[in-house]
Amino acid sequence: MSAEFGGRTGLRGTLSRWLRGNGPQEDAGDGGREALLLAAAGAGLPLAPAAHPAAGYRCSCDRVGCPTPARHPVSFAWQTQSTTDRTQVERWARHQPQANFITATGMTHDVLDVPVEAGREALERLLDSGVEVGPVAESDDGRMYFFTLTRGTPEDEDEWWPCELDCHPETMDEHPGLRWHCRGSYVLVPPSRLPGDDGRSVHWVRGPEHPLPEPLTLLESLTDACAKYAGQDQSSSPWPLRH
């Protein structure tokens, strides 16, 4: 599945400039945020509004001790609320100018979520090998997201790989650091802002115009890279769950 922008050259131009390194802060005041969200929705990624950073490291939800500040949906109904409808995404973006957005996985796409060092190495290896890699986003909190086609609905429920995969002791050695976001999960979609005063964000490395690949074409390279970097730091604890 590839993004169709319907000849909207302005959107393409904004997206291309942002991907060349202008960053989300520069585009936030001139419609670039909305254009990027519409590009994601146009590529088939269902979106829903999420919390955003408040003063310091606080979350806009005002929950005391929010465990995932600025990284969670606003509504408990985010799975049914998520949509690719252009009009609805425009309405949300304009009425909630500070909001981050999540994309719900397991509908049209999954996300393979790995530590950023492993992700960068795997991405270089995959591209050098001529493997078709789809959209890839990087989060400045140390994760990289590889967007893929969804695995659908396997008849055998045991075939589901949850995003908690890396936190189960029996799977840590085989798949260290990997989370497979599928049904019932979500990730932040660019451009999203992270808590803090250092301008951290979630941004595209490869934009949503790239067709979504089958997840199994990326899995071996990602797990190999995760195992390599996990082996270099045996003293650290497993990467914590985001949600």
Buried (B, 14 or more C-beta within 10 A) or exposed (E): BEBEBEEBEEBBEBBEBBBEEEBBEEBBEEBBBBBBBBBBBBBBBBBBBBBBBBEEEBBBBEEEEBEBBBBBBBEEEBBEBBBBEEEBBBEBBEEBEBBBBBBBBBBBBBBBBBBBBBBBBBBEBBEEEEBEBBBBBBBBBEBBBBBBBBBEEEEEEEEBBBBEBBBEEEBBEEBBBBBBBBBEBBBBBBBBBBBBEEEBBBBBBBBBBBBBBEBEBBBEBBBEBBBBBBEEEEEEEEBEEBB
